[in-house]
Amino acid sequence: MSSLQSTTDEVLRLAAEHFKVPREQLTADDDFFKKLGINSLQALDLLTRIEHHFKIELPDYELQGVSDFRTLAERIQLRL
């Protein structure tokens, strides 16, 4: 089982890759909607990619109100 830190790093790496932004511009506490300038459809696209990467499924109710990378990583970590 990976640590929360490595899960967070991996989420940030995937987001940077997906939206073609430099990884070092993203931090765990960033609001991904604001930082990446994305809408909910684009966030869903990223989430699908993250679920495939970690081989997990995140139920919608667990993602309600989640908009920063750290909280997203915490939710992923619970499923690993």
PDB file of N, CA, C and O in Angstrom:
ATOM      1  N   MET A   1       0.841  -1.187   0.000  1.00  0.00           N
ATOM      2  CA  MET A   1       0.000   0.000   0.000  1.00  0.00           C
ATOM      3  C   MET A   1       0.882   1.245   0.000  1.00  0.00           C
ATOM      4  O   MET A   1       1.831   1.350   0.777  1.00  0.00           O
ATOM      5  N   SER A   2       0.559   2.172  -0.871  1.00  0.00           N
ATOM      6  CA  SER A   2       1.392   3.367  -0.975  1.00  0.00           C
ATOM      7  C   SER A   2       0.985   4.393   0.082  1.00  0.00           C
ATOM      8  O   SER A   2      -0.112   4.346   0.639  1.00  0.00           O
ATOM      9  N   SER A   3       1.891   5.300   0.329  1.00  0.00           N
ATOM     10  CA  SER A   3       1.615   6.338   1.330  1.00  0.00           C
ATOM     11  C   SER A   3       0.774   7.456   0.712  1.00  0.00           C
ATOM     12  O   SER A   3       0.686   7.588  -0.508  1.00  0.00           O
ATOM     13  N   LEU A   4       0.171   8.240   1.570  1.00  0.00           N
ATOM     14  CA  LEU A   4      -0.626   9.369   1.103  1.00  0.00           C
ATOM     15  C   LEU A   4       0.235  10.324   0.275  1.00  0.00           C
ATOM     16  O   LEU A   4      -0.219  10.871  -0.730  1.00  0.00           O
ATOM     17  N   GLN A   5       1.472  10.517   0.705  1.00  0.00           N
ATOM     18  CA  GLN A   5       2.376  11.429  -0.017  1.00  0.00           C
ATOM     19  C   GLN A   5       2.614  10.938  -1.450  1.00  0.00           C
ATOM     20  O   GLN A   5       2.564  11.727  -2.393  1.00  0.00           O
ATOM     21  N   SER A   6       2.872   9.642  -1.611  1.00  0.00           N
ATOM     22  CA  SER A   6       3.132   9.141  -2.961  1.00  0.00           C
ATOM     23  C   SER A   6       1.859   9.152  -3.803  1.00  0.00           C
ATOM     24  O   SER A   6       1.922   9.374  -5.012  1.00  0.00           O
ATOM     25  N   THR A   7       0.708   8.913  -3.178  1.00  0.00           N
ATOM     26  CA  THR A   7      -0.566   8.992  -3.897  1.00  0.00           C
ATOM     27  C   THR A   7      -0.807  10.428  -4.361  1.00  0.00           C
ATOM     28  O   THR A   7      -1.203  10.662  -5.503  1.00  0.00           O
ATOM     29  N   THR A   8      -0.565  11.384  -3.464  1.00  0.00           N
ATOM     30  CA  THR A   8      -0.722  12.800  -3.799  1.00  0.00           C
ATOM     31  C   THR A   8       0.195  13.179  -4.960  1.00  0.00           C
ATOM     32  O   THR A   8      -0.234  13.836  -5.908  1.00  0.00           O
ATOM     33  N   ASP A   9       1.460  12.761  -4.881  1.00  0.00           N
ATOM     34  CA  ASP A   9       2.428  13.056  -5.950  1.00  0.00           C
ATOM     35  C   ASP A   9       1.963  12.480  -7.281  1.00  0.00           C
ATOM     36  O   ASP A   9       2.086  13.125  -8.322  1.00  0.00           O
ATOM     37  N   GLU A  10       1.434  11.278  -7.241  1.00  0.00           N
ATOM     38  CA  GLU A  10       0.971  10.603  -8.447  1.00  0.00           C
ATOM     39  C   GLU A  10      -0.252  11.321  -9.047  1.00  0.00           C
ATOM     40  O   GLU A  10      -0.352  11.467 -10.265  1.00  0.00           O
ATOM     41  N   VAL A  11      -1.173  11.765  -8.190  1.00  0.00           N
ATOM     42  CA  VAL A  11      -2.352  12.516  -8.642  1.00  0.00           C
ATOM     43  C   VAL A  11      -1.902  13.824  -9.306  1.00  0.00           C
ATOM     44  O   VAL A  11      -2.409  14.192 -10.366  1.00  0.00           O
ATOM     45  N   LEU A  12      -0.962  14.513  -8.689  1.00  0.00           N
ATOM     46  CA  LEU A  12      -0.447  15.764  -9.246  1.00  0.00           C
ATOM     47  C   LEU A  12       0.238  15.516 -10.590  1.00  0.00           C
ATOM     48  O   LEU A  12       0.078  16.299 -11.527  1.00  0.00           O
ATOM     49  N   ARG A  13       0.998  14.431 -10.680  1.00  0.00           N
ATOM     50  CA  ARG A  13       1.681  14.092 -11.927  1.00  0.00           C
ATOM     51  C   ARG A  13       0.666  13.806 -13.041  1.00  0.00           C
ATOM     52  O   ARG A  13       0.809  14.288 -14.164  1.00  0.00           O
ATOM     53  N   LEU A  14      -0.362  13.014 -12.707  1.00  0.00           N
ATOM     54  CA  LEU A  14      -1.392  12.683 -13.696  1.00  0.00           C
ATOM     55  C   LEU A  14      -2.144  13.930 -14.158  1.00  0.00           C
ATOM     56  O   LEU A  14      -2.424  14.085 -15.347  1.00  0.00           O
ATOM     57  N   ALA A  15      -2.469  14.814 -13.223  1.00  0.00           N
ATOM     58  CA  ALA A  15      -3.181  16.050 -13.573  1.00  0.00           C
ATOM     59  C   ALA A  15      -2.318  16.936 -14.469  1.00  0.00           C
ATOM     60  O   ALA A  15      -2.807  17.492 -15.452  1.00  0.00           O
ATOM     61  N   ALA A  16      -1.050  17.064 -14.132  1.00  0.00           N
ATOM     62  CA  ALA A  16      -0.133  17.892 -14.922  1.00  0.00           C
ATOM     63  C   ALA A  16      -0.021  17.346 -16.341  1.00  0.00           C
ATOM     64  O   ALA A  16      -0.059  18.097 -17.316  1.00  0.00           O
ATOM     65  N   GLU A  17       0.118  16.028 -16.438  1.00  0.00           N
ATOM     66  CA  GLU A  17       0.228  15.357 -17.734  1.00  0.00           C
ATOM     67  C   GLU A  17      -1.067  15.541 -18.541  1.00  0.00           C
ATOM     68  O   GLU A  17      -1.035  15.882 -19.723  1.00  0.00           O
ATOM     69  N   HIS A  18      -2.190  15.310 -17.879  1.00  0.00           N
ATOM     70  CA  HIS A  18      -3.496  15.361 -18.531  1.00  0.00           C
ATOM     71  C   HIS A  18      -3.805  16.757 -19.085  1.00  0.00           C
ATOM     72  O   HIS A  18      -4.328  16.892 -20.192  1.00  0.00           O
ATOM     73  N   PHE A  19      -3.478  17.785 -18.307  1.00  0.00           N
ATOM     74  CA  PHE A  19      -3.801  19.154 -18.723  1.00  0.00           C
ATOM     75  C   PHE A  19      -2.592  19.902 -19.275  1.00  0.00           C
ATOM     76  O   PHE A  19      -2.649  21.109 -19.514  1.00  0.00           O
ATOM     77  N   LYS A  20      -1.492  19.167 -19.476  1.00  0.00           N
ATOM     78  CA  LYS A  20      -0.285  19.712 -20.098  1.00  0.00           C
ATOM     79  C   LYS A  20       0.213  20.992 -19.408  1.00  0.00           C
ATOM     80  O   LYS A  20       0.461  22.015 -20.045  1.00  0.00           O
ATOM     81  N   VAL A  21       0.344  20.888 -18.105  1.00  0.00           N
ATOM     82  CA  VAL A  21       0.938  21.979 -17.327  1.00  0.00           C
ATOM     83  C   VAL A  21       2.164  21.434 -16.612  1.00  0.00           C
ATOM     84  O   VAL A  21       2.213  20.241 -16.311  1.00  0.00           O
ATOM     85  N   PRO A  22       3.162  22.278 -16.332  1.00  0.00           N
ATOM     86  CA  PRO A  22       4.345  21.792 -15.610  1.00  0.00           C
ATOM     87  C   PRO A  22       3.961  21.275 -14.217  1.00  0.00           C
ATOM     88  O   PRO A  22       3.240  21.948 -13.480  1.00  0.00           O
ATOM     89  N   ARG A  23       4.433  20.112 -13.870  1.00  0.00           N
ATOM     90  CA  ARG A  23       4.117  19.486 -12.589  1.00  0.00           C
ATOM     91  C   ARG A  23       4.459  20.406 -11.414  1.00  0.00           C
ATOM     92  O   ARG A  23       3.726  20.456 -10.426  1.00  0.00           O
ATOM     93  N   GLU A  24       5.571  21.129 -11.528  1.00  0.00           N
ATOM     94  CA  GLU A  24       6.007  21.979 -10.409  1.00  0.00           C
ATOM     95  C   GLU A  24       5.078  23.173 -10.169  1.00  0.00           C
ATOM     96  O   GLU A  24       5.204  23.855  -9.152  1.00  0.00           O
ATOM     97  N   GLN A  25       4.168  23.428 -11.071  1.00  0.00           N
ATOM     98  CA  GLN A  25       3.188  24.513 -10.865  1.00  0.00           C
ATOM     99  C   GLN A  25       2.027  24.086  -9.972  1.00  0.00           C
ATOM    100  O   GLN A  25       1.253  24.925  -9.512  1.00  0.00           O
ATOM    101  N   LEU A  26       1.906  22.786  -9.727  1.00  0.00           N
ATOM    102  CA  LEU A  26       0.785  22.273  -8.943  1.00  0.00           C
ATOM    103  C   LEU A  26       1.223  21.875  -7.541  1.00  0.00           C
ATOM    104  O   LEU A  26       2.281  21.275  -7.352  1.00  0.00           O
ATOM    105  N   THR A  27       0.387  22.221  -6.556  1.00  0.00           N
ATOM    106  CA  THR A  27       0.660  21.793  -5.184  1.00  0.00           C
ATOM    107  C   THR A  27      -0.559  21.041  -4.649  1.00  0.00           C
ATOM    108  O   THR A  27      -1.658  21.156  -5.192  1.00  0.00           O
ATOM    109  N   ALA A  28      -0.355  20.283  -3.594  1.00  0.00           N
ATOM    110  CA  ALA A  28      -1.408  19.446  -3.020  1.00  0.00           C
ATOM    111  C   ALA A  28      -2.627  20.242  -2.587  1.00  0.00           C
ATOM    112  O   ALA A  28      -3.749  19.738  -2.644  1.00  0.00           O
ATOM    113  N   ASP A  29      -2.421  21.470  -2.160  1.00  0.00           N
ATOM    114  CA  ASP A  29      -3.537  22.270  -1.652  1.00  0.00           C
ATOM    115  C   ASP A  29      -4.243  23.104  -2.718  1.00  0.00           C
ATOM    116  O   ASP A  29      -5.201  23.818  -2.423  1.00  0.00           O
ATOM    117  N   ASP A  30      -3.763  23.009  -3.954  1.00  0.00           N
ATOM    118  CA  ASP A  30      -4.407  23.759  -5.042  1.00  0.00           C
ATOM    119  C   ASP A  30      -5.833  23.274  -5.280  1.00  0.00           C
ATOM    120  O   ASP A  30      -6.121  22.078  -5.235  1.00  0.00           O
ATOM    121  N   ASP A  31      -6.710  24.235  -5.533  1.00  0.00           N
ATOM    122  CA  ASP A  31      -8.067  23.935  -6.003  1.00  0.00           C
ATOM    123  C   ASP A  31      -7.895  23.631  -7.493  1.00  0.00           C
ATOM    124  O   ASP A  31      -7.512  24.512  -8.263  1.00  0.00           O
ATOM    125  N   PHE A  32      -8.174  22.397  -7.901  1.00  0.00           N
ATOM    126  CA  PHE A  32      -7.879  22.058  -9.294  1.00  0.00           C
ATOM    127  C   PHE A  32      -8.769  22.775 -10.295  1.00  0.00           C
ATOM    128  O   PHE A  32      -8.355  22.989 -11.434  1.00  0.00           O
ATOM    129  N   PHE A  33      -9.974  23.149  -9.904  1.00  0.00           N
ATOM    130  CA  PHE A  33     -10.830  23.912 -10.827  1.00  0.00           C
ATOM    131  C   PHE A  33     -10.210  25.282 -11.114  1.00  0.00           C
ATOM    132  O   PHE A  33     -10.137  25.714 -12.264  1.00  0.00           O
ATOM    133  N   LYS A  34      -9.765  25.957 -10.046  1.00  0.00           N
ATOM    134  CA  LYS A  34      -9.181  27.294 -10.203  1.00  0.00           C
ATOM    135  C   LYS A  34      -7.794  27.225 -10.831  1.00  0.00           C
ATOM    136  O   LYS A  34      -7.494  27.953 -11.777  1.00  0.00           O
ATOM    137  N   LYS A  35      -6.963  26.353 -10.303  1.00  0.00           N
ATOM    138  CA  LYS A  35      -5.568  26.274 -10.749  1.00  0.00           C
ATOM    139  C   LYS A  35      -5.465  25.850 -12.212  1.00  0.00           C
ATOM    140  O   LYS A  35      -4.660  26.399 -12.965  1.00  0.00           O
ATOM    141  N   LEU A  36      -6.275  24.882 -12.613  1.00  0.00           N
ATOM    142  CA  LEU A  36      -6.199  24.371 -13.973  1.00  0.00           C
ATOM    143  C   LEU A  36      -7.194  25.064 -14.912  1.00  0.00           C
ATOM    144  O   LEU A  36      -7.145  24.886 -16.129  1.00  0.00           O
ATOM    145  N   GLY A  37      -8.096  25.856 -14.322  1.00  0.00           N
ATOM    146  CA  GLY A  37      -9.092  26.532 -15.136  1.00  0.00           C
ATOM    147  C   GLY A  37     -10.002  25.549 -15.862  1.00  0.00           C
ATOM    148  O   GLY A  37     -10.322  25.738 -17.036  1.00  0.00           O
ATOM    149  N   ILE A  38     -10.418  24.497 -15.156  1.00  0.00           N
ATOM    150  CA  ILE A  38     -11.224  23.456 -15.792  1.00  0.00           C
ATOM    151  C   ILE A  38     -12.673  23.503 -15.310  1.00  0.00           C
ATOM    152  O   ILE A  38     -12.987  24.103 -14.282  1.00  0.00           O
ATOM    153  N   ASN A  39     -13.535  22.862 -16.070  1.00  0.00           N
ATOM    154  CA  ASN A  39     -14.940  22.733 -15.666  1.00  0.00           C
ATOM    155  C   ASN A  39     -15.184  21.331 -15.123  1.00  0.00           C
ATOM    156  O   ASN A  39     -14.272  20.504 -15.105  1.00  0.00           O
ATOM    157  N   SER A  40     -16.400  21.061 -14.684  1.00  0.00           N
ATOM    158  CA  SER A  40     -16.682  19.771 -14.048  1.00  0.00           C
ATOM    159  C   SER A  40     -16.549  18.605 -15.030  1.00  0.00           C
ATOM    160  O   SER A  40     -16.205  17.495 -14.624  1.00  0.00           O
ATOM    161  N   LEU A  41     -16.816  18.843 -16.310  1.00  0.00           N
ATOM    162  CA  LEU A  41     -16.670  17.778 -17.306  1.00  0.00           C
ATOM    163  C   LEU A  41     -15.197  17.389 -17.457  1.00  0.00           C
ATOM    164  O   LEU A  41     -14.866  16.207 -17.552  1.00  0.00           O
ATOM    165  N   GLN A  42     -14.322  18.388 -17.479  1.00  0.00           N
ATOM    166  CA  GLN A  42     -12.886  18.127 -17.578  1.00  0.00           C
ATOM    167  C   GLN A  42     -12.370  17.450 -16.307  1.00  0.00           C
ATOM    168  O   GLN A  42     -11.485  16.596 -16.363  1.00  0.00           O
ATOM    169  N   ALA A  43     -12.930  17.837 -15.171  1.00  0.00           N
ATOM    170  CA  ALA A  43     -12.540  17.209 -13.903  1.00  0.00           C
ATOM    171  C   ALA A  43     -12.949  15.741 -13.910  1.00  0.00           C
ATOM    172  O   ALA A  43     -12.210  14.884 -13.425  1.00  0.00           O
ATOM    173  N   LEU A  44     -14.120  15.453 -14.458  1.00  0.00           N
ATOM    174  CA  LEU A  44     -14.610  14.086 -14.553  1.00  0.00           C
ATOM    175  C   LEU A  44     -13.699  13.248 -15.446  1.00  0.00           C
ATOM    176  O   LEU A  44     -13.427  12.083 -15.156  1.00  0.00           O
ATOM    177  N   ASP A  45     -13.240  13.844 -16.511  1.00  0.00           N
ATOM    178  CA  ASP A  45     -12.313  13.203 -17.433  1.00  0.00           C
ATOM    179  C   ASP A  45     -11.026  12.825 -16.707  1.00  0.00           C
ATOM    180  O   ASP A  45     -10.518  11.714 -16.856  1.00  0.00           O
ATOM    181  N   LEU A  46     -10.508  13.760 -15.924  1.00  0.00           N
ATOM    182  CA  LEU A  46      -9.302  13.506 -15.133  1.00  0.00           C
ATOM    183  C   LEU A  46      -9.561  12.407 -14.105  1.00  0.00           C
ATOM    184  O   LEU A  46      -8.720  11.531 -13.903  1.00  0.00           O
ATOM    185  N   LEU A  47     -10.707  12.453 -13.468  1.00  0.00           N
ATOM    186  CA  LEU A  47     -11.060  11.447 -12.466  1.00  0.00           C
ATOM    187  C   LEU A  47     -11.110  10.045 -13.049  1.00  0.00           C
ATOM    188  O   LEU A  47     -10.647   9.085 -12.432  1.00  0.00           O
ATOM    189  N   THR A  48     -11.672   9.939 -14.235  1.00  0.00           N
ATOM    190  CA  THR A  48     -11.736   8.645 -14.915  1.00  0.00           C
ATOM    191  C   THR A  48     -10.323   8.118 -15.145  1.00  0.00           C
ATOM    192  O   THR A  48     -10.042   6.937 -14.938  1.00  0.00           O
ATOM    193  N   ARG A  49      -9.450   9.008 -15.572  1.00  0.00           N
ATOM    194  CA  ARG A  49      -8.057   8.632 -15.809  1.00  0.00           C
ATOM    195  C   ARG A  49      -7.380   8.179 -14.506  1.00  0.00           C
ATOM    196  O   ARG A  49      -6.638   7.196 -14.489  1.00  0.00           O
ATOM    197  N   ILE A  50      -7.645   8.905 -13.429  1.00  0.00           N
ATOM    198  CA  ILE A  50      -7.069   8.568 -12.120  1.00  0.00           C
ATOM    199  C   ILE A  50      -7.596   7.212 -11.639  1.00  0.00           C
ATOM    200  O   ILE A  50      -6.832   6.390 -11.133  1.00  0.00           O
ATOM    201  N   GLU A  51      -8.897   6.985 -11.797  1.00  0.00           N
ATOM    202  CA  GLU A  51      -9.483   5.699 -11.388  1.00  0.00           C
ATOM    203  C   GLU A  51      -8.838   4.537 -12.148  1.00  0.00           C
ATOM    204  O   GLU A  51      -8.526   3.501 -11.560  1.00  0.00           O
ATOM    205  N   HIS A  52      -8.645   4.714 -13.436  1.00  0.00           N
ATOM    206  CA  HIS A  52      -8.001   3.661 -14.237  1.00  0.00           C
ATOM    207  C   HIS A  52      -6.566   3.443 -13.774  1.00  0.00           C
ATOM    208  O   HIS A  52      -6.109   2.307 -13.650  1.00  0.00           O
ATOM    209  N   HIS A  53      -5.869   4.534 -13.523  1.00  0.00           N
ATOM    210  CA  HIS A  53      -4.464   4.458 -13.104  1.00  0.00           C
ATOM    211  C   HIS A  53      -4.318   3.684 -11.794  1.00  0.00           C
ATOM    212  O   HIS A  53      -3.453   2.816 -11.672  1.00  0.00           O
ATOM    213  N   PHE A  54      -5.161   4.000 -10.825  1.00  0.00           N
ATOM    214  CA  PHE A  54      -5.065   3.356  -9.511  1.00  0.00           C
ATOM    215  C   PHE A  54      -5.891   2.072  -9.418  1.00  0.00           C
ATOM    216  O   PHE A  54      -5.860   1.370  -8.407  1.00  0.00           O
ATOM    217  N   LYS A  55      -6.639   1.776 -10.506  1.00  0.00           N
ATOM    218  CA  LYS A  55      -7.502   0.587 -10.542  1.00  0.00           C
ATOM    219  C   LYS A  55      -8.502   0.570  -9.381  1.00  0.00           C
ATOM    220  O   LYS A  55      -8.651  -0.421  -8.666  1.00  0.00           O
ATOM    221  N   ILE A  56      -9.180   1.714  -9.227  1.00  0.00           N
ATOM    222  CA  ILE A  56     -10.191   1.867  -8.179  1.00  0.00           C
ATOM    223  C   ILE A  56     -11.424   2.514  -8.778  1.00  0.00           C
ATOM    224  O   ILE A  56     -11.409   2.968  -9.922  1.00  0.00           O
ATOM    225  N   GLU A  57     -12.477   2.552  -8.005  1.00  0.00           N
ATOM    226  CA  GLU A  57     -13.664   3.293  -8.403  1.00  0.00           C
ATOM    227  C   GLU A  57     -14.050   4.208  -7.254  1.00  0.00           C
ATOM    228  O   GLU A  57     -14.203   3.765  -6.116  1.00  0.00           O
ATOM    229  N   LEU A  58     -14.203   5.475  -7.561  1.00  0.00           N
ATOM    230  CA  LEU A  58     -14.573   6.453  -6.541  1.00  0.00           C
ATOM    231  C   LEU A  58     -16.045   6.810  -6.713  1.00  0.00           C
ATOM    232  O   LEU A  58     -16.423   7.397  -7.727  1.00  0.00           O
ATOM    233  N   PRO A  59     -16.876   6.468  -5.742  1.00  0.00           N
ATOM    234  CA  PRO A  59     -18.297   6.822  -5.850  1.00  0.00           C
ATOM    235  C   PRO A  59     -18.493   8.340  -5.792  1.00  0.00           C
ATOM    236  O   PRO A  59     -17.762   9.053  -5.104  1.00  0.00           O
ATOM    237  N   ASP A  60     -19.488   8.806  -6.525  1.00  0.00           N
ATOM    238  CA  ASP A  60     -19.761  10.252  -6.594  1.00  0.00           C
ATOM    239  C   ASP A  60     -19.903  10.899  -5.224  1.00  0.00           C
ATOM    240  O   ASP A  60     -19.404  12.001  -4.998  1.00  0.00           O
ATOM    241  N   TYR A  61     -20.589  10.208  -4.303  1.00  0.00           N
ATOM    242  CA  TYR A  61     -20.821  10.820  -2.983  1.00  0.00           C
ATOM    243  C   TYR A  61     -19.519  11.085  -2.242  1.00  0.00           C
ATOM    244  O   TYR A  61     -19.462  11.980  -1.398  1.00  0.00           O
ATOM    245  N   GLU A  62     -18.471  10.322  -2.544  1.00  0.00           N
ATOM    246  CA  GLU A  62     -17.179  10.544  -1.887  1.00  0.00           C
ATOM    247  C   GLU A  62     -16.455  11.749  -2.461  1.00  0.00           C
ATOM    248  O   GLU A  62     -15.519  12.267  -1.852  1.00  0.00           O
ATOM    249  N   LEU A  63     -16.885  12.192  -3.627  1.00  0.00           N
ATOM    250  CA  LEU A  63     -16.203  13.292  -4.291  1.00  0.00           C
ATOM    251  C   LEU A  63     -16.961  14.607  -4.180  1.00  0.00           C
ATOM    252  O   LEU A  63     -16.489  15.640  -4.656  1.00  0.00           O
ATOM    253  N   GLN A  64     -18.130  14.575  -3.555  1.00  0.00           N
ATOM    254  CA  GLN A  64     -18.906  15.804  -3.365  1.00  0.00           C
ATOM    255  C   GLN A  64     -18.058  16.833  -2.644  1.00  0.00           C
ATOM    256  O   GLN A  64     -17.516  16.563  -1.572  1.00  0.00           O
ATOM    257  N   GLY A  65     -17.945  18.003  -3.231  1.00  0.00           N
ATOM    258  CA  GLY A  65     -17.224  19.087  -2.579  1.00  0.00           C
ATOM    259  C   GLY A  65     -15.712  18.981  -2.594  1.00  0.00           C
ATOM    260  O   GLY A  65     -15.029  19.845  -2.044  1.00  0.00           O
ATOM    261  N   VAL A  66     -15.175  17.939  -3.215  1.00  0.00           N
ATOM    262  CA  VAL A  66     -13.715  17.797  -3.278  1.00  0.00           C
ATOM    263  C   VAL A  66     -13.205  18.641  -4.438  1.00  0.00           C
ATOM    264  O   VAL A  66     -13.615  18.448  -5.582  1.00  0.00           O
ATOM    265  N   SER A  67     -12.320  19.565  -4.142  1.00  0.00           N
ATOM    266  CA  SER A  67     -11.781  20.392  -5.228  1.00  0.00           C
ATOM    267  C   SER A  67     -10.280  20.642  -5.094  1.00  0.00           C
ATOM    268  O   SER A  67      -9.709  21.414  -5.864  1.00  0.00           O
ATOM    269  N   ASP A  68      -9.641  19.993  -4.123  1.00  0.00           N
ATOM    270  CA  ASP A  68      -8.184  20.141  -4.033  1.00  0.00           C
ATOM    271  C   ASP A  68      -7.524  18.763  -4.140  1.00  0.00           C
ATOM    272  O   ASP A  68      -8.122  17.735  -3.822  1.00  0.00           O
ATOM    273  N   PHE A  69      -6.278  18.784  -4.597  1.00  0.00           N
ATOM    274  CA  PHE A  69      -5.565  17.530  -4.869  1.00  0.00           C
ATOM    275  C   PHE A  69      -5.351  16.684  -3.609  1.00  0.00           C
ATOM    276  O   PHE A  69      -5.434  15.457  -3.665  1.00  0.00           O
ATOM    277  N   ARG A  70      -5.078  17.333  -2.483  1.00  0.00           N
ATOM    278  CA  ARG A  70      -4.808  16.588  -1.248  1.00  0.00           C
ATOM    279  C   ARG A  70      -6.029  15.759  -0.825  1.00  0.00           C
ATOM    280  O   ARG A  70      -5.902  14.575  -0.512  1.00  0.00           O
ATOM    281  N   THR A  71      -7.211  16.389  -0.818  1.00  0.00           N
ATOM    282  CA  THR A  71      -8.425  15.669  -0.422  1.00  0.00           C
ATOM    283  C   THR A  71      -8.727  14.547  -1.408  1.00  0.00           C
ATOM    284  O   THR A  71      -9.140  13.457  -1.011  1.00  0.00           O
ATOM    285  N   LEU A  72      -8.521  14.817  -2.684  1.00  0.00           N
ATOM    286  CA  LEU A  72      -8.723  13.787  -3.703  1.00  0.00           C
ATOM    287  C   LEU A  72      -7.800  12.594  -3.433  1.00  0.00           C
ATOM    288  O   LEU A  72      -8.227  11.441  -3.496  1.00  0.00           O
ATOM    289  N   ALA A  73      -6.539  12.884  -3.133  1.00  0.00           N
ATOM    290  CA  ALA A  73      -5.569  11.818  -2.836  1.00  0.00           C
ATOM    291  C   ALA A  73      -5.980  11.034  -1.591  1.00  0.00           C
ATOM    292  O   ALA A  73      -5.810   9.816  -1.535  1.00  0.00           O
ATOM    293  N   GLU A  74      -6.521  11.735  -0.593  1.00  0.00           N
ATOM    294  CA  GLU A  74      -6.984  11.046   0.627  1.00  0.00           C
ATOM    295  C   GLU A  74      -8.112  10.072   0.302  1.00  0.00           C
ATOM    296  O   GLU A  74      -8.137   8.954   0.817  1.00  0.00           O
ATOM    297  N   ARG A  75      -9.044  10.492  -0.550  1.00  0.00           N
ATOM    298  CA  ARG A  75     -10.161   9.627  -0.942  1.00  0.00           C
ATOM    299  C   ARG A  75      -9.664   8.419  -1.730  1.00  0.00           C
ATOM    300  O   ARG A  75     -10.168   7.309  -1.558  1.00  0.00           O
ATOM    301  N   ILE A  76      -8.677   8.637  -2.590  1.00  0.00           N
ATOM    302  CA  ILE A  76      -8.081   7.543  -3.356  1.00  0.00           C
ATOM    303  C   ILE A  76      -7.407   6.559  -2.410  1.00  0.00           C
ATOM    304  O   ILE A  76      -7.566   5.344  -2.526  1.00  0.00           O
ATOM    305  N   GLN A  77      -6.647   7.121  -1.467  1.00  0.00           N
ATOM    306  CA  GLN A  77      -5.892   6.313  -0.511  1.00  0.00           C
ATOM    307  C   GLN A  77      -6.801   5.353   0.262  1.00  0.00           C
ATOM    308  O   GLN A  77      -6.410   4.223   0.557  1.00  0.00           O
ATOM    309  N   LEU A  78      -7.992   5.799   0.580  1.00  0.00           N
ATOM    310  CA  LEU A  78      -8.948   4.949   1.306  1.00  0.00           C
ATOM    311  C   LEU A  78      -9.356   3.725   0.497  1.00  0.00           C
ATOM    312  O   LEU A  78      -9.774   2.716   1.065  1.00  0.00           O
ATOM    313  N   ARG A  79      -9.240   3.807  -0.816  1.00  0.00           N
ATOM    314  CA  ARG A  79      -9.659   2.724  -1.702  1.00  0.00           C
ATOM    315  C   ARG A  79      -8.528   1.788  -2.091  1.00  0.00           C
ATOM    316  O   ARG A  79      -8.771   0.730  -2.672  1.00  0.00           O
ATOM    317  N   LEU A  80      -7.312   2.158  -1.783  1.00  0.00           N
ATOM    318  CA  LEU A  80      -6.154   1.336  -2.205  1.00  0.00           C
ATOM    319  C   LEU A  80      -5.944   0.141  -1.293  1.00  0.00           C
ATOM    320  O   LEU A  80      -5.020  -0.644  -1.508  1.00  0.00           O
TER     321      LEU A  80
END
